[in-house]
Each structure stands twice: as structure tokens, then as C-alpha cells.
Amino acid sequence: MTLPADDRLIVALDVPSAYEGLVLANQLGDSVSFYKIGLGMLTGGGLALASELKQDQGKRIFLDMKLFDIGATVENAVRGLAQFDLDFLTVHGDPYVVKAAKEGAAGTDLKILAVTILTSLDREDLNGALIKEGAISDLVAERAGRAFDAGADGVIASPQEAAMIRALPEATGKLIVTPGVRPTGADLGDQKRIATPAAAVDAGADHIVVGRPIHRAPDPRAAAEAILQELRG
């Protein structure tokens, strides 16, 4: 029995080219309605793929660029990207970056999502980057609150921090999108702060992002449908 698509599942098209991304999307068919296209595919036709999936197949698109630059550059970049009729776009969670991105997206339906702390990082990584001391969860909450105050429509945060962010007063009506999601029994890859799909949603995530457990599976569609079943179970 084929399960209908569920927008809570965003499949990351972390493959080398737009052609391979389109092949994967065709394999997944109507089981998936929302795709993430990241920086790694930008030079491999990522924007063309985003347009084809959006315009020809009616899919929702999350462009994961994690933009970070001076305000004027971010604003101009977002204004240009908004012409592609995207749904979500990521920027770094610094308040001035978020404000600039919102200016660039003005007048469109593009949602600006702020990156708090990458889910592949742990405290040792932050020490190496000279990030101030403190538990990652506390830093994520602080960055999320400031991003919301700056106008972010949502945040990217690990499943382990979703419940804490959802409890923030500033988070009312905001989106929480969680990468670092691994189905039960899946390989962890390079992610360090993870949870299962059901646990992430139970913690307050609106959307989960899953890549390798789907696109590296022998049967990607079956892998996606197993996640859908877990979300609904």
C-alpha cells in the first residue's frame, strides 16, 4: 500500500548533479512532496532542478544555502533567489543576516529559516571555532530567540533542541526544521546530535530532513515510506 506524501518529511537531494536529483525524485514519485537542495549541488544545476521540481511537478522546495555575508549582499542574494518561487531558504542566525534576508524576501511567500548551530558540531568543534563557552543547547536557544526577534520565520536545529526551542515565547507560530534525523537502525554518518523521525516531531519539529538513509537505500521509495509510516505511527 502506497502512503500519501506528508510535507513533514523533507528529502535532502544530496547527490552530485541535478540529473541524479531528478532520477531520485522520479523514484520517490508521489510519496514525497518536499525536497531540500543544498550548497553542494549549486554548481551541479541545483537551481534548475529546484525550478523543474517546483514548476513541473508541484513539489515544495527548501534551498539550503546558509547565506552569510554583509547585510546588503544577503538582501540582494535573497531577492534574486526569491524569484525561483522557493518555499524555504536558510541563512545564518545572526540577527543582522536574518533582517537582511527578510528584506530580500519581502513581498514573497519565501520563508527565512535561521541556522542556530550545525547538527554536525559538538562542543569540541565550537571550542576550535572560538565560540563562547556554554552547553550547546543553551547556545542554540539563545541564537534561536535572537533570530526570531530579528524576524526569522523559523529555525534549523537538531532534534535534541526542538522541544526547548518550541517552549520559547518567541517561537509561537514559528517553524522548526530538524536535520540530523535518522530512522531507527540507520547509520549515523557525520551527524552528532540526532533523533528518530517520530522523536523529532514529538519534540516539536514541524519538518524533518532526511537524506542518506533514503538516497543510499536499495529502494529509496520504500525507505521514504517507512519513515512516513514511522511519522504516522
ZADO-1210 file (C-alpha; in nm, 4 decimals, padded with zeros to 6 digits):
<atoms>
<atom x="00.0000" y="00.0000" z="00.0000" code="MET" pos="1"/>
<atom x="00.1452" y="00.3364" z="-00.1063" code="THR" pos="2"/>
<atom x="00.1397" y="00.6039" z="00.1610" code="LEU" pos="3"/>
<atom x="00.0428" y="00.9575" z="00.0575" code="PRO" pos="4"/>
<atom x="00.3057" y="01.2279" z="00.0794" code="ALA" pos="5"/>
<atom x="00.3470" y="01.4185" z="00.4041" code="ASP" pos="6"/>
<atom x="00.5044" y="01.7663" z="00.3994" code="ASP" pos="7"/>
<atom x="00.6634" y="01.6956" z="00.7358" code="ARG" pos="8"/>
<atom x="00.9211" y="01.4830" z="00.5529" code="LEU" pos="9"/>
<atom x="01.1743" y="01.6827" z="00.3514" code="ILE" pos="10"/>
<atom x="01.4085" y="01.4661" z="00.1456" code="VAL" pos="11"/>
<atom x="01.7583" y="01.6080" z="00.1012" code="ALA" pos="12"/>
<atom x="01.8766" y="01.5679" z="-00.2581" code="LEU" pos="13"/>
<atom x="02.2406" y="01.5422" z="-00.1515" code="ASP" pos="14"/>
<atom x="02.3565" y="01.3927" z="-00.4794" code="VAL" pos="15"/>
<atom x="02.6233" y="01.5280" z="-00.7180" code="PRO" pos="16"/>
<atom x="02.4078" y="01.6599" z="-01.0018" code="SER" pos="17"/>
<atom x="02.0651" y="01.7815" z="-01.0994" code="ALA" pos="18"/>
<atom x="02.0249" y="01.4762" z="-01.3235" code="TYR" pos="19"/>
<atom x="02.0801" y="01.2383" z="-01.0312" code="GLU" pos="20"/>
<atom x="01.8483" y="01.4502" z="-00.8186" code="GLY" pos="21"/>
<atom x="01.5754" y="01.4263" z="-01.0796" code="LEU" pos="22"/>
<atom x="01.6244" y="01.0494" z="-01.1093" code="VAL" pos="23"/>
<atom x="01.5858" y="01.0176" z="-00.7310" code="LEU" pos="24"/>
<atom x="01.2773" y="01.2414" z="-00.7279" code="ALA" pos="25"/>
<atom x="01.1220" y="01.0289" z="-01.0020" code="ASN" pos="26"/>
<atom x="01.1970" y="00.7140" z="-00.7994" code="GLN" pos="27"/>
<atom x="01.0252" y="00.8654" z="-00.4970" code="LEU" pos="28"/>
<atom x="00.7303" y="00.9806" z="-00.7062" code="GLY" pos="29"/>
<atom x="00.4204" y="01.0893" z="-00.5197" code="ASP" pos="30"/>
<atom x="00.5469" y="00.9523" z="-00.1881" code="SER" pos="31"/>
<atom x="00.7491" y="01.2724" z="-00.1327" code="VAL" pos="32"/>
<atom x="00.6254" y="01.6289" z="-00.1770" code="SER" pos="33"/>
<atom x="00.9093" y="01.8375" z="-00.0284" code="PHE" pos="34"/>
<atom x="01.2773" y="01.8446" z="-00.1265" code="TYR" pos="35"/>
<atom x="01.5906" y="02.0132" z="00.0057" code="LYS" pos="36"/>
<atom x="01.8581" y="02.1277" z="-00.2362" code="ILE" pos="37"/>
<atom x="02.1838" y="02.2245" z="-00.0724" code="GLY" pos="38"/>
<atom x="02.5018" y="02.4146" z="-00.1442" code="LEU" pos="39"/>
<atom x="02.6767" y="02.1006" z="-00.2690" code="GLY" pos="40"/>
<atom x="02.4505" y="02.0873" z="-00.5742" code="MET" pos="41"/>
<atom x="02.4534" y="02.4570" z="-00.6527" code="LEU" pos="42"/>
<atom x="02.7188" y="02.4159" z="-00.9241" code="THR" pos="43"/>
<atom x="02.5596" y="02.0920" z="-01.0430" code="GLY" pos="44"/>
<atom x="02.2367" y="02.2513" z="-01.1634" code="GLY" pos="45"/>
<atom x="02.0642" y="02.2850" z="-00.8284" code="GLY" pos="46"/>
<atom x="01.8592" y="02.5930" z="-00.9165" code="LEU" pos="47"/>
<atom x="01.7459" y="02.4370" z="-01.2438" code="ALA" pos="48"/>
<atom x="01.6405" y="02.1254" z="-01.0539" code="LEU" pos="49"/>
<atom x="01.4558" y="02.3375" z="-00.7980" code="ALA" pos="50"/>
<atom x="01.2656" y="02.5097" z="-01.0779" code="SER" pos="51"/>
<atom x="01.1785" y="02.1820" z="-01.2521" code="GLU" pos="52"/>
<atom x="01.0550" y="02.0142" z="-00.9357" code="LEU" pos="53"/>
<atom x="00.8557" y="02.3214" z="-00.8364" code="LYS" pos="54"/>
<atom x="00.7065" y="02.4219" z="-01.1685" code="GLN" pos="55"/>
<atom x="00.6669" y="02.0874" z="-01.3448" code="ASP" pos="56"/>
<atom x="00.5982" y="01.8510" z="-01.0545" code="GLN" pos="57"/>
<atom x="00.4374" y="02.0802" z="-00.7984" code="GLY" pos="58"/>
<atom x="00.6876" y="01.9953" z="-00.5250" code="LYS" pos="59"/>
<atom x="00.7834" y="02.2241" z="-00.2384" code="ARG" pos="60"/>
<atom x="01.1473" y="02.3348" z="-00.2313" code="ILE" pos="61"/>
<atom x="01.3818" y="02.4111" z="00.0566" code="PHE" pos="62"/>
<atom x="01.7015" y="02.5787" z="-00.0671" code="LEU" pos="63"/>
<atom x="01.9677" y="02.5225" z="00.1960" code="ASP" pos="64"/>
<atom x="02.2307" y="02.7869" z="00.1226" code="MET" pos="65"/>
<atom x="02.3105" y="02.9026" z="00.4795" code="LYS" pos="66"/>
<atom x="02.3819" y="03.2516" z="00.3494" code="LEU" pos="67"/>
<atom x="02.6259" y="03.4635" z="00.5489" code="PHE" pos="68"/>
<atom x="02.7687" y="03.7977" z="00.4356" code="ASP" pos="69"/>
<atom x="02.7229" y="04.1689" z="00.4874" code="ILE" pos="70"/>
<atom x="02.3595" y="04.2745" z="00.5050" code="GLY" pos="71"/>
<atom x="02.3357" y="04.4341" z="00.1599" code="ALA" pos="72"/>
<atom x="02.4805" y="04.1251" z="-00.0085" code="THR" pos="73"/>
<atom x="02.2449" y="03.8898" z="00.1766" code="VAL" pos="74"/>
<atom x="01.9456" y="04.1078" z="00.0911" code="GLU" pos="75"/>
<atom x="02.0344" y="04.1137" z="-00.2794" code="ASN" pos="76"/>
<atom x="02.1046" y="03.7412" z="-00.2897" code="ALA" pos="77"/>
<atom x="01.7719" y="03.6580" z="-00.1265" code="VAL" pos="78"/>
<atom x="01.5847" y="03.8930" z="-00.3565" code="ARG" pos="79"/>
<atom x="01.7304" y="03.7097" z="-00.6535" code="GLY" pos="80"/>
<atom x="01.6608" y="03.3637" z="-00.5132" code="LEU" pos="81"/>
<atom x="01.3034" y="03.4572" z="-00.4258" code="ALA" pos="82"/>
<atom x="01.2301" y="03.4801" z="-00.7995" code="GLN" pos="83"/>
<atom x="01.2517" y="03.0987" z="-00.8141" code="PHE" pos="84"/>
<atom x="00.9297" y="03.0658" z="-00.6118" code="ASP" pos="85"/>
<atom x="01.1027" y="02.8725" z="-00.3324" code="LEU" pos="86"/>
<atom x="00.9383" y="02.7738" z="-00.0049" code="ASP" pos="87"/>
<atom x="01.2251" y="02.7769" z="00.2488" code="PHE" pos="88"/>
<atom x="01.5719" y="02.9351" z="00.2438" code="LEU" pos="89"/>
<atom x="01.8383" y="02.9113" z="00.5130" code="THR" pos="90"/>
<atom x="02.0652" y="03.1876" z="00.6373" code="VAL" pos="91"/>
<atom x="02.2965" y="03.2015" z="00.9348" code="HIS" pos="92"/>
<atom x="02.1147" y="03.3033" z="01.2503" code="GLY" pos="93"/>
<atom x="02.2995" y="03.6281" z="01.3209" code="ASP" pos="94"/>
<atom x="02.0268" y="03.8903" z="01.3668" code="PRO" pos="95"/>
<atom x="02.1603" y="04.1321" z="01.1044" code="TYR" pos="96"/>
<atom x="02.1726" y="03.8486" z="00.8484" code="VAL" pos="97"/>
<atom x="01.8151" y="03.7453" z="00.9274" code="VAL" pos="98"/>
<atom x="01.6893" y="04.1032" z="00.8996" code="LYS" pos="99"/>
<atom x="01.8605" y="04.1485" z="00.5632" code="ALA" pos="100"/>
<atom x="01.7200" y="03.8203" z="00.4334" code="ALA" pos="101"/>
<atom x="01.3682" y="03.9190" z="00.5357" code="LYS" pos="102"/>
<atom x="01.4093" y="04.2446" z="00.3455" code="GLU" pos="103"/>
<atom x="01.5160" y="04.0480" z="00.0387" code="GLY" pos="104"/>
<atom x="01.2165" y="03.8146" z="00.0684" code="ALA" pos="105"/>
<atom x="00.9641" y="04.0938" z="00.1210" code="ALA" pos="106"/>
<atom x="00.6513" y="04.0568" z="-00.0887" code="GLY" pos="107"/>
<atom x="00.7007" y="03.6839" z="-00.1486" code="THR" pos="108"/>
<atom x="00.5972" y="03.3648" z="00.0308" code="ASP" pos="109"/>
<atom x="00.9597" y="03.2601" z="00.0877" code="LEU" pos="110"/>
<atom x="01.0206" y="03.1559" z="00.4495" code="LYS" pos="111"/>
<atom x="01.3562" y="03.2510" z="00.6008" code="ILE" pos="112"/>
<atom x="01.4988" y="02.9847" z="00.8318" code="LEU" pos="113"/>
<atom x="01.7882" y="03.0684" z="01.0612" code="ALA" pos="114"/>
<atom x="02.0681" y="02.8222" z="01.1304" code="VAL" pos="115"/>
<atom x="02.1456" y="02.8031" z="01.5005" code="THR" pos="116"/>
<atom x="02.4382" y="02.5583" z="01.5362" code="ILE" pos="117"/>
<atom x="02.5051" y="02.2936" z="01.2732" code="LEU" pos="118"/>
<atom x="02.3952" y="01.9464" z="01.3800" code="THR" pos="119"/>
<atom x="02.7334" y="01.8044" z="01.2786" code="SER" pos="120"/>
<atom x="02.9075" y="02.0102" z="01.5501" code="LEU" pos="121"/>
<atom x="02.9736" y="01.9288" z="01.9143" code="ASP" pos="122"/>
<atom x="03.1268" y="02.1316" z="02.1964" code="ARG" pos="123"/>
<atom x="03.4815" y="02.0422" z="02.0909" code="GLU" pos="124"/>
<atom x="03.4129" y="02.1807" z="01.7434" code="ASP" pos="125"/>
<atom x="03.2781" y="02.5036" z="01.8933" code="LEU" pos="126"/>
<atom x="03.5876" y="02.5380" z="02.1105" code="ASN" pos="127"/>
<atom x="03.8025" y="02.5123" z="01.7997" code="GLY" pos="128"/>
<atom x="03.5979" y="02.7883" z="01.6368" code="ALA" pos="129"/>
<atom x="03.6356" y="03.0133" z="01.9443" code="LEU" pos="130"/>
<atom x="03.2606" y="03.0082" z="02.0120" code="ILE" pos="131"/>
<atom x="03.1788" y="03.1233" z="02.3642" code="LYS" pos="132"/>
<atom x="03.1572" y="02.8682" z="02.6421" code="GLU" pos="133"/>
<atom x="02.8343" y="02.7019" z="02.7417" code="GLY" pos="134"/>
<atom x="02.6231" y="02.3996" z="02.6654" code="ALA" pos="135"/>
<atom x="02.5249" y="02.3684" z="02.3002" code="ILE" pos="136"/>
<atom x="02.1586" y="02.3534" z="02.3973" code="SER" pos="137"/>
<atom x="02.1842" y="02.6889" z="02.5764" code="ASP" pos="138"/>
<atom x="02.3634" y="02.8498" z="02.2820" code="LEU" pos="139"/>
<atom x="02.1061" y="02.7129" z="02.0375" code="VAL" pos="140"/>
<atom x="01.8201" y="02.8517" z="02.2459" code="ALA" pos="141"/>
<atom x="01.9864" y="03.1925" z="02.2661" code="GLU" pos="142"/>
<atom x="02.0550" y="03.2072" z="01.8934" code="ARG" pos="143"/>
<atom x="01.7034" y="03.0873" z="01.8114" code="ALA" pos="144"/>
<atom x="01.5448" y="03.3533" z="02.0300" code="GLY" pos="145"/>
<atom x="01.7516" y="03.6291" z="01.8731" code="ARG" pos="146"/>
<atom x="01.6765" y="03.5030" z="01.5227" code="ALA" pos="147"/>
<atom x="01.3023" y="03.5022" z="01.5953" code="PHE" pos="148"/>
<atom x="01.3269" y="03.8551" z="01.7323" code="ASP" pos="149"/>
<atom x="01.5006" y="03.9566" z="01.4082" code="ALA" pos="150"/>
<atom x="01.2084" y="03.8243" z="01.2045" code="GLY" pos="151"/>
<atom x="01.3048" y="03.4661" z="01.1152" code="ALA" pos="152"/>
<atom x="01.0099" y="03.2524" z="01.0082" code="ASP" pos="153"/>
<atom x="01.1731" y="02.9515" z="01.1679" code="GLY" pos="154"/>
<atom x="01.4980" y="02.7886" z="01.2682" code="VAL" pos="155"/>
<atom x="01.7101" y="02.4897" z="01.1817" code="ILE" pos="156"/>
<atom x="01.8007" y="02.2988" z="01.4954" code="ALA" pos="157"/>
<atom x="01.8821" y="01.9446" z="01.5961" code="SER" pos="158"/>
<atom x="01.6054" y="01.7174" z="01.7248" code="PRO" pos="159"/>
<atom x="01.7656" y="01.7331" z="02.0671" code="GLN" pos="160"/>
<atom x="01.6919" y="02.1053" z="02.0910" code="GLU" pos="161"/>
<atom x="01.3499" y="02.1141" z="01.9241" code="ALA" pos="162"/>
<atom x="01.1450" y="02.0868" z="02.2432" code="ALA" pos="163"/>
<atom x="01.3485" y="02.3557" z="02.4149" code="MET" pos="164"/>
<atom x="01.3072" y="02.5929" z="02.1204" code="ILE" pos="165"/>
<atom x="00.9354" y="02.5182" z="02.0898" code="ARG" pos="166"/>
<atom x="00.8970" y="02.6256" z="02.4535" code="ALA" pos="167"/>
<atom x="01.0459" y="02.9717" z="02.3882" code="LEU" pos="168"/>
<atom x="00.7879" y="03.2530" z="02.3951" code="PRO" pos="169"/>
<atom x="00.9392" y="03.3862" z="02.0729" code="GLU" pos="170"/>
<atom x="00.8755" y="03.0531" z="01.8980" code="ALA" pos="171"/>
<atom x="00.4973" y="03.0914" z="01.8867" code="THR" pos="172"/>
<atom x="00.3848" y="03.0467" z="01.5275" code="GLY" pos="173"/>
<atom x="00.7393" y="02.9777" z="01.4072" code="LYS" pos="174"/>
<atom x="00.8767" y="02.6770" z="01.2184" code="LEU" pos="175"/>
<atom x="01.1297" y="02.4276" z="01.3495" code="ILE" pos="176"/>
<atom x="01.3077" y="02.2200" z="01.0862" code="VAL" pos="177"/>
<atom x="01.5345" y="01.9424" z="01.2046" code="THR" pos="178"/>
<atom x="01.8174" y="01.7769" z="01.0150" code="PRO" pos="179"/>
<atom x="02.0183" y="01.5071" z="01.1893" code="GLY" pos="180"/>
<atom x="01.7194" y="01.2723" z="01.1715" code="VAL" pos="181"/>
<atom x="01.7932" y="00.9030" z="01.1324" code="ARG" pos="182"/>
<atom x="01.5348" y="00.6245" z="01.1114" code="PRO" pos="183"/>
<atom x="01.5678" y="00.3528" z="01.3720" code="THR" pos="184"/>
<atom x="01.8727" y="00.1391" z="01.2928" code="GLY" pos="185"/>
<atom x="02.0211" y="00.3770" z="01.0328" code="ALA" pos="186"/>
<atom x="02.3894" y="00.4693" z="01.0156" code="ASP" pos="187"/>
<atom x="02.4638" y="00.7994" z="01.1916" code="LEU" pos="188"/>
<atom x="02.7015" y="00.9303" z="00.9237" code="GLY" pos="189"/>
<atom x="02.8577" y="01.2638" z="01.0246" code="ASP" pos="190"/>
<atom x="02.5685" y="01.3729" z="01.2453" code="GLN" pos="191"/>
<atom x="02.6327" y="01.4010" z="01.6183" code="LYS" pos="192"/>
<atom x="02.3010" y="01.5339" z="01.7559" code="ARG" pos="193"/>
<atom x="02.0315" y="01.3077" z="01.6198" code="ILE" pos="194"/>
<atom x="01.6891" y="01.1526" z="01.6833" code="ALA" pos="195"/>
<atom x="01.4421" y="00.9282" z="01.5052" code="THR" pos="196"/>
<atom x="01.1708" y="01.0895" z="01.2874" code="PRO" pos="197"/>
<atom x="00.8931" y="01.0270" z="01.5386" code="ALA" pos="198"/>
<atom x="01.1000" y="01.1566" z="01.8309" code="ALA" pos="199"/>
<atom x="01.1879" y="01.4755" z="01.6401" code="ALA" pos="200"/>
<atom x="00.8233" y="01.5511" z="01.5630" code="VAL" pos="201"/>
<atom x="00.7163" y="01.4662" z="01.9157" code="ASP" pos="202"/>
<atom x="00.9770" y="01.7161" z="02.0391" code="ALA" pos="203"/>
<atom x="00.8197" y="01.9978" z="01.8391" code="GLY" pos="204"/>
<atom x="00.9686" y="01.9797" z="01.4895" code="ALA" pos="205"/>
<atom x="00.7390" y="02.0865" z="01.2059" code="ASP" pos="206"/>
<atom x="00.9576" y="01.9242" z="00.9406" code="HIS" pos="207"/>
<atom x="01.2365" y="01.6666" z="00.9414" code="ILE" pos="208"/>
<atom x="01.5128" y="01.6462" z="00.6831" code="VAL" pos="209"/>
<atom x="01.6373" y="01.3032" z="00.5761" code="VAL" pos="210"/>
<atom x="01.8995" y="01.2418" z="00.3084" code="GLY" pos="211"/>
<atom x="02.1363" y="00.9470" z="00.3036" code="ARG" pos="212"/>
<atom x="01.9037" y="00.6937" z="00.4696" code="PRO" pos="213"/>
<atom x="01.6776" y="00.7452" z="00.1674" code="ILE" pos="214"/>
<atom x="01.9020" y="00.8116" z="-00.1311" code="HIS" pos="215"/>
<atom x="02.1545" y="00.5416" z="-00.0358" code="ARG" pos="216"/>
<atom x="01.8868" y="00.2811" z="00.0334" code="ALA" pos="217"/>
<atom x="01.8488" y="-00.0100" z="-00.2113" code="PRO" pos="218"/>
<atom x="01.4880" y="00.1035" z="-00.2568" code="ASP" pos="219"/>
<atom x="01.4628" y="00.4797" z="-00.1862" code="PRO" pos="220"/>
<atom x="01.0842" y="00.4872" z="-00.2157" code="ARG" pos="221"/>
<atom x="01.0447" y="00.2052" z="00.0352" code="ALA" pos="222"/>
<atom x="01.2837" y="00.3853" z="00.2711" code="ALA" pos="223"/>
<atom x="01.0819" y="00.7079" z="00.2425" code="ALA" pos="224"/>
<atom x="00.7552" y="00.5248" z="00.3002" code="GLU" pos="225"/>
<atom x="00.9000" y="00.3536" z="00.6088" code="ALA" pos="226"/>
<atom x="00.9741" y="00.6991" z="00.7501" code="ILE" pos="227"/>
<atom x="00.6239" y="00.8168" z="00.6645" code="LEU" pos="228"/>
<atom x="00.4879" y="00.5150" z="00.8460" code="GLN" pos="229"/>
<atom x="00.7023" y="00.5972" z="01.1492" code="GLU" pos="230"/>
<atom x="00.5783" y="00.9577" z="01.1475" code="LEU" pos="231"/>
<atom x="00.2170" y="00.8451" z="01.1387" code="ARG" pos="232"/>
<atom x="00.2626" y="00.5618" z="01.3858" code="GLY" pos="233"/>
</atoms>
